[in-house]
Amino acid sequence: MPEGEGQERPQRRRRPGAGEQPAHRAVPLQRHVLEAVRAGDHPRDQDTDQLRERADAQTEDLRGRLQELCERADAQTQDLRVRLQELRERADERAQEHRERVAELRARIAELTAAATVA
């Protein structure tokens, strides 16, 4: 390399001074814009709140319906238990009547058999 010719060094990038750049790019220059749209005030957040309210109302409605259905099912179950008990009692009565009738018929057969052997 010839004398006098120095190796060129790339210039360093220097940071801008505080006065040269008023604010970072992500920070709005007008503060009123930032305050106009806050979390919770945004329409999307309001839509979410409305959806949550509707979902809560529907949940309460479904809980009420479920409670009503459970109460109705309990009443029907109780009615069926009463009916089943009545049918069991009726079956027991009929079985007893049948046993009594069979006993009467056996006694009658025994009488007729005894009368036939005597004669």
MARKE-428521 format. One record per residue: residue number from 1; residue in three letters; x, y, z of N, C-alpha, C in turn. Coordinates in steps of 0.2 Angstrom, whole numbers, plus 5000, padded with zeros to 4 digits. Example, Ala and Ser with C-alpha at 12.3 -4.5 7.8 and 13.67 -1.06 7.14 Angstrom:
BEGIN
<pt i="1" aa="ALA" n_c1="5066" n_c2="4972" n_c3="5039" ca_c1="5062" ca_c2="4978" ca_c3="5039" c_c1="5066" c_c2="4984" c_c3="5039"/>
<pt i="2" aa="SER" n_c1="5064" n_c2="4989" n_c3="5035" ca_c1="5068" ca_c2="4995" ca_c3="5036" c_c1="5064" c_c2="5000" c_c3="5039"/>
***
This chain:
BEGIN
<pt i="1" aa="MET" n_c1="5004" n_c2="4994" n_c3="5000" ca_c1="5000" ca_c2="5000" ca_c3="5000" c_c1="5004" c_c2="5006" c_c3="5000"/>
<pt i="2" aa="PRO" n_c1="5003" n_c2="5011" n_c3="4995" ca_c1="5008" ca_c2="5017" ca_c3="4995" c_c1="5006" c_c2="5021" c_c3="5001"/>
<pt i="3" aa="GLU" n_c1="5012" n_c2="5025" n_c3="5003" ca_c1="5011" ca_c2="5029" ca_c3="5008" c_c1="5007" c_c2="5035" c_c3="5007"/>
<pt i="4" aa="GLY" n_c1="5004" n_c2="5037" n_c3="5012" ca_c1="4999" ca_c2="5043" ca_c3="5011" c_c1="4992" c_c2="5040" c_c3="5010"/>
<pt i="5" aa="GLU" n_c1="4991" n_c2="5034" n_c3="5007" ca_c1="4985" ca_c2="5032" ca_c3="5007" c_c1="4983" c_c2="5028" c_c3="5013"/>
<pt i="6" aa="GLY" n_c1="4979" n_c2="5030" n_c3="5017" ca_c1="4977" ca_c2="5026" ca_c3="5023" c_c1="4971" c_c2="5022" c_c3="5021"/>
<pt i="7" aa="GLN" n_c1="4970" n_c2="5017" n_c3="5026" ca_c1="4965" ca_c2="5013" ca_c3="5025" c_c1="4959" c_c2="5017" c_c3="5028"/>
<pt i="8" aa="GLU" n_c1="4953" n_c2="5017" n_c3="5024" ca_c1="4948" ca_c2="5021" ca_c3="5026" c_c1="4944" c_c2="5017" c_c3="5031"/>
<pt i="9" aa="ARG" n_c1="4942" n_c2="5020" n_c3="5036" ca_c1="4938" ca_c2="5017" ca_c3="5041" c_c1="4930" c_c2="5019" c_c3="5040"/>
<pt i="10" aa="PRO" n_c1="4926" n_c2="5014" n_c3="5041" ca_c1="4919" ca_c2="5016" ca_c3="5040" c_c1="4917" c_c2="5020" c_c3="5046"/>
<pt i="11" aa="GLN" n_c1="4913" n_c2="5025" n_c3="5044" ca_c1="4911" ca_c2="5030" ca_c3="5049" c_c1="4906" c_c2="5027" c_c3="5054"/>
<pt i="12" aa="ARG" n_c1="4906" n_c2="5028" n_c3="5060" ca_c1="4902" ca_c2="5025" ca_c3="5065" c_c1="4895" c_c2="5029" c_c3="5064"/>
<pt i="13" aa="ARG" n_c1="4890" n_c2="5026" n_c3="5065" ca_c1="4883" ca_c2="5029" ca_c3="5066" c_c1="4883" c_c2="5032" c_c3="5073"/>
<pt i="14" aa="ARG" n_c1="4881" n_c2="5038" n_c3="5073" ca_c1="4881" ca_c2="5041" ca_c3="5079" c_c1="4873" c_c2="5042" c_c3="5081"/>
<pt i="15" aa="ARG" n_c1="4872" n_c2="5042" n_c3="5087" ca_c1="4865" ca_c2="5042" ca_c3="5089" c_c1="4863" c_c2="5050" c_c3="5089"/>
<pt i="16" aa="PRO" n_c1="4856" n_c2="5051" n_c3="5087" ca_c1="4854" ca_c2="5058" ca_c3="5086" c_c1="4853" c_c2="5060" c_c3="5094"/>
<pt i="17" aa="GLY" n_c1="4854" n_c2="5066" n_c3="5094" ca_c1="4854" ca_c2="5070" ca_c3="5101" c_c1="4846" c_c2="5070" c_c3="5103"/>
<pt i="18" aa="ALA" n_c1="4845" n_c2="5072" n_c3="5109" ca_c1="4839" ca_c2="5072" ca_c3="5112" c_c1="4835" c_c2="5077" c_c3="5108"/>
<pt i="19" aa="GLY" n_c1="4838" n_c2="5083" n_c3="5106" ca_c1="4834" ca_c2="5088" ca_c3="5103" c_c1="4832" c_c2="5086" c_c3="5096"/>
<pt i="20" aa="GLU" n_c1="4836" n_c2="5082" n_c3="5093" ca_c1="4835" ca_c2="5081" ca_c3="5086" c_c1="4829" c_c2="5076" c_c3="5084"/>
<pt i="21" aa="GLN" n_c1="4828" n_c2="5072" n_c3="5089" ca_c1="4822" ca_c2="5067" ca_c3="5088" c_c1="4817" c_c2="5068" c_c3="5094"/>
<pt i="22" aa="PRO" n_c1="4811" n_c2="5071" n_c3="5093" ca_c1="4807" ca_c2="5073" ca_c3="5098" c_c1="4805" c_c2="5067" c_c3="5103"/>
<pt i="23" aa="ALA" n_c1="4803" n_c2="5061" n_c3="5099" ca_c1="4801" ca_c2="5055" ca_c3="5103" c_c1="4802" c_c2="5049" c_c3="5099"/>
<pt i="24" aa="HIS" n_c1="4802" n_c2="5044" n_c3="5103" ca_c1="4803" ca_c2="5037" ca_c3="5099" c_c1="4797" c_c2="5036" c_c3="5095"/>
<pt i="25" aa="ARG" n_c1="4798" n_c2="5032" n_c3="5089" ca_c1="4793" ca_c2="5031" ca_c3="5084" c_c1="4787" c_c2="5028" c_c3="5087"/>
<pt i="26" aa="ALA" n_c1="4787" n_c2="5024" n_c3="5092" ca_c1="4781" ca_c2="5021" ca_c3="5095" c_c1="4777" c_c2="5025" c_c3="5100"/>
<pt i="27" aa="VAL" n_c1="4780" n_c2="5031" n_c3="5101" ca_c1="4776" ca_c2="5035" ca_c3="5106" c_c1="4773" c_c2="5041" c_c3="5102"/>
<pt i="28" aa="PRO" n_c1="4766" n_c2="5041" n_c3="5102" ca_c1="4763" ca_c2="5046" ca_c3="5098" c_c1="4765" c_c2="5053" c_c3="5100"/>
<pt i="29" aa="LEU" n_c1="4765" n_c2="5057" n_c3="5095" ca_c1="4767" ca_c2="5064" ca_c3="5096" c_c1="4761" c_c2="5068" c_c3="5099"/>
<pt i="30" aa="GLN" n_c1="4755" n_c2="5066" n_c3="5098" ca_c1="4750" ca_c2="5070" ca_c3="5101" c_c1="4747" c_c2="5065" c_c3="5107"/>
<pt i="31" aa="ARG" n_c1="4748" n_c2="5068" n_c3="5113" ca_c1="4745" ca_c2="5064" ca_c3="5118" c_c1="4738" c_c2="5062" c_c3="5119"/>
<pt i="32" aa="HIS" n_c1="4734" n_c2="5067" n_c3="5116" ca_c1="4727" ca_c2="5066" ca_c3="5116" c_c1="4725" c_c2="5060" c_c3="5112"/>
<pt i="33" aa="VAL" n_c1="4729" n_c2="5058" n_c3="5107" ca_c1="4727" ca_c2="5052" ca_c3="5103" c_c1="4728" c_c2="5046" c_c3="5107"/>
<pt i="34" aa="LEU" n_c1="4733" n_c2="5046" n_c3="5111" ca_c1="4734" ca_c2="5040" ca_c3="5116" c_c1="4728" c_c2="5040" c_c3="5121"/>
<pt i="35" aa="GLU" n_c1="4726" n_c2="5045" n_c3="5124" ca_c1="4721" ca_c2="5045" ca_c3="5129" c_c1="4714" c_c2="5044" c_c3="5126"/>
<pt i="36" aa="ALA" n_c1="4713" n_c2="5045" n_c3="5120" ca_c1="4707" ca_c2="5044" ca_c3="5116" c_c1="4705" c_c2="5037" c_c3="5116"/>
<pt i="37" aa="VAL" n_c1="4710" n_c2="5033" n_c3="5115" ca_c1="4709" ca_c2="5026" ca_c3="5115" c_c1="4712" c_c2="5022" c_c3="5120"/>
<pt i="38" aa="ARG" n_c1="4709" n_c2="5021" n_c3="5126" ca_c1="4712" ca_c2="5017" ca_c3="5131" c_c1="4709" c_c2="5010" c_c3="5131"/>
<pt i="39" aa="ALA" n_c1="4713" n_c2="5006" n_c3="5135" ca_c1="4711" ca_c2="4999" ca_c3="5136" c_c1="4704" c_c2="4999" c_c3="5139"/>
<pt i="40" aa="GLY" n_c1="4699" n_c2="4995" n_c3="5137" ca_c1="4692" ca_c2="4995" ca_c3="5140" c_c1="4688" c_c2="5000" c_c3="5136"/>
<pt i="41" aa="ASP" n_c1="4690" n_c2="5005" n_c3="5133" ca_c1="4686" ca_c2="5010" ca_c3="5130" c_c1="4686" c_c2="5009" c_c3="5122"/>
<pt i="42" aa="HIS" n_c1="4690" n_c2="5004" n_c3="5120" ca_c1="4690" ca_c2="5003" ca_c3="5113" c_c1="4684" c_c2="4999" c_c3="5111"/>
<pt i="43" aa="PRO" n_c1="4681" n_c2="5000" n_c3="5105" ca_c1="4675" ca_c2="4997" ca_c3="5103" c_c1="4676" c_c2="4989" c_c3="5103"/>
<pt i="44" aa="ARG" n_c1="4682" n_c2="4986" n_c3="5102" ca_c1="4682" ca_c2="4979" ca_c3="5102" c_c1="4682" c_c2="4977" c_c3="5109"/>
<pt i="45" aa="ASP" n_c1="4684" n_c2="4980" n_c3="5114" ca_c1="4683" ca_c2="4979" ca_c3="5121" c_c1="4676" c_c2="4979" c_c3="5123"/>
<pt i="46" aa="GLN" n_c1="4672" n_c2="4984" n_c3="5120" ca_c1="4665" ca_c2="4984" ca_c3="5122" c_c1="4661" c_c2="4979" c_c3="5119"/>
<pt i="47" aa="ASP" n_c1="4663" n_c2="4976" n_c3="5113" ca_c1="4660" ca_c2="4971" ca_c3="5110" c_c1="4661" c_c2="4964" c_c3="5114"/>
<pt i="48" aa="THR" n_c1="4667" n_c2="4964" n_c3="5117" ca_c1="4669" ca_c2="4958" ca_c3="5121" c_c1="4665" c_c2="4958" c_c3="5127"/>
<pt i="49" aa="ASP" n_c1="4664" n_c2="4964" n_c3="5130" ca_c1="4660" ca_c2="4965" ca_c3="5136" c_c1="4652" c_c2="4963" c_c3="5135"/>
<pt i="50" aa="GLN" n_c1="4650" n_c2="4965" n_c3="5129" ca_c1="4643" ca_c2="4963" ca_c3="5127" c_c1="4642" c_c2="4956" c_c3="5126"/>
<pt i="51" aa="LEU" n_c1="4647" n_c2="4953" n_c3="5123" ca_c1="4647" ca_c2="4946" ca_c3="5122" c_c1="4647" c_c2="4942" c_c3="5129"/>
<pt i="52" aa="ARG" n_c1="4651" n_c2="4944" n_c3="5133" ca_c1="4652" ca_c2="4941" ca_c3="5140" c_c1="4645" c_c2="4942" c_c3="5143"/>
<pt i="53" aa="GLU" n_c1="4642" n_c2="4948" n_c3="5143" ca_c1="4635" ca_c2="4949" ca_c3="5146" c_c1="4630" c_c2="4944" c_c3="5143"/>
<pt i="54" aa="ARG" n_c1="4630" n_c2="4943" n_c3="5137" ca_c1="4625" ca_c2="4939" ca_c3="5133" c_c1="4627" c_c2="4932" c_c3="5135"/>
<pt i="55" aa="ALA" n_c1="4633" n_c2="4930" n_c3="5135" ca_c1="4635" ca_c2="4923" ca_c3="5137" c_c1="4633" c_c2="4921" c_c3="5145"/>
<pt i="56" aa="ASP" n_c1="4634" n_c2="4926" n_c3="5149" ca_c1="4632" ca_c2="4925" ca_c3="5156" c_c1="4624" c_c2="4925" c_c3="5157"/>
<pt i="57" aa="ALA" n_c1="4620" n_c2="4929" n_c3="5153" ca_c1="4613" ca_c2="4928" ca_c3="5153" c_c1="4611" c_c2="4922" c_c3="5150"/>
<pt i="58" aa="GLN" n_c1="4614" n_c2="4919" n_c3="5145" ca_c1="4612" ca_c2="4913" ca_c3="5142" c_c1="4614" c_c2="4907" c_c3="5147"/>
<pt i="59" aa="THR" n_c1="4619" n_c2="4908" n_c3="5150" ca_c1="4621" ca_c2="4903" ca_c3="5155" c_c1="4616" c_c2="4903" c_c3="5161"/>
<pt i="60" aa="GLU" n_c1="4614" n_c2="4908" n_c3="5163" ca_c1="4609" ca_c2="4909" ca_c3="5169" c_c1="4602" c_c2="4905" c_c3="5166"/>
<pt i="61" aa="ASP" n_c1="4600" n_c2="4907" n_c3="5160" ca_c1="4594" ca_c2="4904" ca_c3="5157" c_c1="4595" c_c2="4897" c_c3="5157"/>
<pt i="62" aa="LEU" n_c1="4601" n_c2="4894" n_c3="5155" ca_c1="4601" ca_c2="4887" ca_c3="5154" c_c1="4602" c_c2="4884" c_c3="5161"/>
<pt i="63" aa="ARG" n_c1="4605" n_c2="4887" n_c3="5166" ca_c1="4604" ca_c2="4884" ca_c3="5173" c_c1="4597" c_c2="4884" c_c3="5175"/>
<pt i="64" aa="GLY" n_c1="4593" n_c2="4889" n_c3="5174" ca_c1="4586" ca_c2="4889" ca_c3="5176" c_c1="4582" c_c2="4883" c_c3="5173"/>
<pt i="65" aa="ARG" n_c1="4584" n_c2="4882" n_c3="5166" ca_c1="4580" ca_c2="4877" ca_c3="5163" c_c1="4582" c_c2="4870" c_c3="5165"/>
<pt i="66" aa="LEU" n_c1="4589" n_c2="4869" n_c3="5167" ca_c1="4592" ca_c2="4863" ca_c3="5169" c_c1="4589" c_c2="4861" c_c3="5176"/>
<pt i="67" aa="GLN" n_c1="4588" n_c2="4867" n_c3="5180" ca_c1="4585" ca_c2="4866" ca_c3="5187" c_c1="4578" c_c2="4863" c_c3="5186"/>
<pt i="68" aa="GLU" n_c1="4574" n_c2="4867" n_c3="5182" ca_c1="4567" ca_c2="4865" ca_c3="5181" c_c1="4567" c_c2="4858" c_c3="5178"/>
<pt i="69" aa="LEU" n_c1="4571" n_c2="4856" n_c3="5174" ca_c1="4571" ca_c2="4849" ca_c3="5171" c_c1="4573" c_c2="4844" c_c3="5176"/>
<pt i="70" aa="CYS" n_c1="4577" n_c2="4845" n_c3="5181" ca_c1="4579" ca_c2="4841" ca_c3="5186" c_c1="4573" c_c2="4840" c_c3="5191"/>
<pt i="71" aa="GLU" n_c1="4570" n_c2="4846" n_c3="5193" ca_c1="4564" ca_c2="4845" ca_c3="5197" c_c1="4559" c_c2="4841" c_c3="5194"/>
<pt i="72" aa="ARG" n_c1="4557" n_c2="4842" n_c3="5187" ca_c1="4552" ca_c2="4838" ca_c3="5184" c_c1="4554" c_c2="4831" c_c3="5184"/>
<pt i="73" aa="ALA" n_c1="4561" n_c2="4829" n_c3="5183" ca_c1="4563" ca_c2="4822" ca_c3="5183" c_c1="4562" c_c2="4819" c_c3="5189"/>
<pt i="74" aa="ASP" n_c1="4564" n_c2="4823" n_c3="5195" ca_c1="4563" ca_c2="4820" ca_c3="5201" c_c1="4556" c_c2="4819" c_c3="5203"/>
<pt i="75" aa="ALA" n_c1="4551" n_c2="4823" n_c3="5201" ca_c1="4544" ca_c2="4822" ca_c3="5202" c_c1="4542" c_c2="4816" c_c3="5198"/>
<pt i="76" aa="GLN" n_c1="4544" n_c2="4815" n_c3="5192" ca_c1="4542" ca_c2="4809" ca_c3="5188" c_c1="4545" c_c2="4803" c_c3="5191"/>
<pt i="77" aa="THR" n_c1="4551" n_c2="4803" n_c3="5193" ca_c1="4554" ca_c2="4797" ca_c3="5197" c_c1="4550" c_c2="4795" c_c3="5203"/>
<pt i="78" aa="GLN" n_c1="4548" n_c2="4800" n_c3="5207" ca_c1="4544" ca_c2="4799" ca_c3="5213" c_c1="4537" c_c2="4796" c_c3="5211"/>
<pt i="79" aa="ASP" n_c1="4534" n_c2="4798" n_c3="5205" ca_c1="4528" ca_c2="4796" ca_c3="5203" c_c1="4529" c_c2="4788" c_c3="5201"/>
<pt i="80" aa="LEU" n_c1="4534" n_c2="4787" n_c3="5197" ca_c1="4536" ca_c2="4780" ca_c3="5195" c_c1="4537" c_c2="4776" c_c3="5201"/>
<pt i="81" aa="ARG" n_c1="4540" n_c2="4778" n_c3="5206" ca_c1="4541" ca_c2="4774" ca_c3="5212" c_c1="4535" c_c2="4772" c_c3="5215"/>
<pt i="82" aa="VAL" n_c1="4530" n_c2="4777" n_c3="5216" ca_c1="4524" ca_c2="4776" ca_c3="5219" c_c1="4520" c_c2="4771" c_c3="5214"/>
<pt i="83" aa="ARG" n_c1="4520" n_c2="4772" n_c3="5208" ca_c1="4516" ca_c2="4767" ca_c3="5203" c_c1="4519" c_c2="4760" c_c3="5204"/>
<pt i="84" aa="LEU" n_c1="4526" n_c2="4759" n_c3="5204" ca_c1="4529" ca_c2="4753" ca_c3="5204" c_c1="4527" c_c2="4749" c_c3="5211"/>
<pt i="85" aa="GLN" n_c1="4527" n_c2="4753" n_c3="5216" ca_c1="4525" ca_c2="4750" ca_c3="5223" c_c1="4518" c_c2="4748" c_c3="5222"/>
<pt i="86" aa="GLU" n_c1="4513" n_c2="4752" n_c3="5219" ca_c1="4506" ca_c2="4750" ca_c3="5219" c_c1="4506" c_c2="4743" c_c3="5214"/>
<pt i="87" aa="LEU" n_c1="4510" n_c2="4743" n_c3="5209" ca_c1="4510" ca_c2="4737" ca_c3="5205" c_c1="4512" c_c2="4731" c_c3="5209"/>
<pt i="88" aa="ARG" n_c1="4517" n_c2="4732" n_c3="5213" ca_c1="4520" ca_c2="4726" ca_c3="5217" c_c1="4515" c_c2="4724" c_c3="5222"/>
<pt i="89" aa="GLU" n_c1="4512" n_c2="4728" n_c3="5225" ca_c1="4506" ca_c2="4726" ca_c3="5230" c_c1="4501" c_c2="4723" c_c3="5226"/>
<pt i="90" aa="ARG" n_c1="4499" n_c2="4725" n_c3="5220" ca_c1="4493" ca_c2="4722" ca_c3="5217" c_c1="4496" c_c2="4715" c_c3="5214"/>
<pt i="91" aa="ALA" n_c1="4502" n_c2="4714" n_c3="5212" ca_c1="4504" ca_c2="4707" ca_c3="5210" c_c1="4505" c_c2="4703" c_c3="5216"/>
<pt i="92" aa="ASP" n_c1="4507" n_c2="4705" n_c3="5222" ca_c1="4507" ca_c2="4701" ca_c3="5228" c_c1="4500" c_c2="4699" c_c3="5230"/>
<pt i="93" aa="GLU" n_c1="4495" n_c2="4703" n_c3="5229" ca_c1="4488" ca_c2="4702" ca_c3="5231" c_c1="4485" c_c2="4696" c_c3="5226"/>
<pt i="94" aa="ARG" n_c1="4487" n_c2="4697" n_c3="5220" ca_c1="4485" ca_c2="4692" ca_c3="5215" c_c1="4488" c_c2="4685" c_c3="5216"/>
<pt i="95" aa="ALA" n_c1="4494" n_c2="4686" n_c3="5218" ca_c1="4498" ca_c2="4679" ca_c3="5219" c_c1="4495" c_c2="4676" c_c3="5225"/>
<pt i="96" aa="GLN" n_c1="4493" n_c2="4680" n_c3="5230" ca_c1="4490" ca_c2="4677" ca_c3="5236" c_c1="4483" c_c2="4674" c_c3="5234"/>
<pt i="97" aa="GLU" n_c1="4479" n_c2="4678" n_c3="5230" ca_c1="4473" ca_c2="4675" ca_c3="5228" c_c1="4474" c_c2="4669" c_c3="5224"/>
<pt i="98" aa="HIS" n_c1="4479" n_c2="4668" n_c3="5220" ca_c1="4480" ca_c2="4662" ca_c3="5216" c_c1="4482" c_c2="4656" c_c3="5220"/>
<pt i="99" aa="ARG" n_c1="4486" n_c2="4658" n_c3="5225" ca_c1="4488" ca_c2="4652" ca_c3="5230" c_c1="4482" c_c2="4650" c_c3="5233"/>
<pt i="100" aa="GLU" n_c1="4477" n_c2="4654" n_c3="5236" ca_c1="4471" ca_c2="4652" ca_c3="5239" c_c1="4467" c_c2="4648" c_c3="5234"/>
<pt i="101" aa="ARG" n_c1="4466" n_c2="4650" n_c3="5228" ca_c1="4462" ca_c2="4646" ca_c3="5223" c_c1="4465" c_c2="4640" c_c3="5222"/>
<pt i="102" aa="VAL" n_c1="4471" n_c2="4639" n_c3="5221" ca_c1="4475" ca_c2="4633" ca_c3="5220" c_c1="4474" c_c2="4628" c_c3="5226"/>
<pt i="103" aa="ALA" n_c1="4474" n_c2="4631" n_c3="5232" ca_c1="4473" ca_c2="4627" ca_c3="5238" c_c1="4466" c_c2="4624" c_c3="5238"/>
<pt i="104" aa="GLU" n_c1="4461" n_c2="4629" n_c3="5236" ca_c1="4454" ca_c2="4626" ca_c3="5236" c_c1="4453" c_c2="4621" c_c3="5231"/>
<pt i="105" aa="LEU" n_c1="4456" n_c2="4622" n_c3="5225" ca_c1="4455" ca_c2="4617" ca_c3="5220" c_c1="4458" c_c2="4610" c_c3="5222"/>
<pt i="106" aa="ARG" n_c1="4464" n_c2="4610" n_c3="5225" ca_c1="4467" ca_c2="4604" ca_c3="5228" c_c1="4463" c_c2="4601" c_c3="5233"/>
<pt i="107" aa="ALA" n_c1="4460" n_c2="4605" n_c3="5237" ca_c1="4455" ca_c2="4602" ca_c3="5242" c_c1="4449" c_c2="4598" c_c3="5239"/>
<pt i="108" aa="ARG" n_c1="4447" n_c2="4602" n_c3="5234" ca_c1="4441" ca_c2="4599" ca_c3="5230" c_c1="4443" c_c2="4593" c_c3="5227"/>
<pt i="109" aa="ILE" n_c1="4449" n_c2="4593" n_c3="5224" ca_c1="4451" ca_c2="4587" ca_c3="5220" c_c1="4452" c_c2="4581" c_c3="5225"/>
<pt i="110" aa="ALA" n_c1="4455" n_c2="4582" n_c3="5231" ca_c1="4456" ca_c2="4577" ca_c3="5236" c_c1="4449" c_c2="4574" c_c3="5238"/>
<pt i="111" aa="GLU" n_c1="4444" n_c2="4579" n_c3="5239" ca_c1="4437" ca_c2="4577" ca_c3="5241" c_c1="4434" c_c2="4572" c_c3="5236"/>
<pt i="112" aa="LEU" n_c1="4435" n_c2="4574" n_c3="5230" ca_c1="4432" ca_c2="4570" ca_c3="5224" c_c1="4436" c_c2="4563" c_c3="5223"/>
<pt i="113" aa="THR" n_c1="4442" n_c2="4564" n_c3="5224" ca_c1="4446" ca_c2="4557" ca_c3="5224" c_c1="4444" c_c2="4553" c_c3="5230"/>
<pt i="114" aa="ALA" n_c1="4443" n_c2="4555" n_c3="5236" ca_c1="4441" ca_c2="4551" ca_c3="5241" c_c1="4434" c_c2="4548" c_c3="5240"/>
<pt i="115" aa="ALA" n_c1="4430" n_c2="4552" n_c3="5238" ca_c1="4423" ca_c2="4550" ca_c3="5236" c_c1="4423" c_c2="4545" c_c3="5231"/>
<pt i="116" aa="ALA" n_c1="4427" n_c2="4545" n_c3="5226" ca_c1="4427" ca_c2="4540" ca_c3="5221" c_c1="4430" c_c2="4534" c_c3="5223"/>
<pt i="117" aa="THR" n_c1="4435" n_c2="4534" n_c3="5228" ca_c1="4438" ca_c2="4527" ca_c3="5230" c_c1="4433" c_c2="4524" c_c3="5235"/>
<pt i="118" aa="VAL" n_c1="4429" n_c2="4527" n_c3="5238" ca_c1="4424" ca_c2="4525" ca_c3="5243" c_c1="4418" c_c2="4521" c_c3="5239"/>
<pt i="119" aa="ALA" n_c1="4416" n_c2="4524" n_c3="5234" ca_c1="4411" ca_c2="4522" ca_c3="5231" c_c1="4412" c_c2="4516" c_c3="5227"/>
***
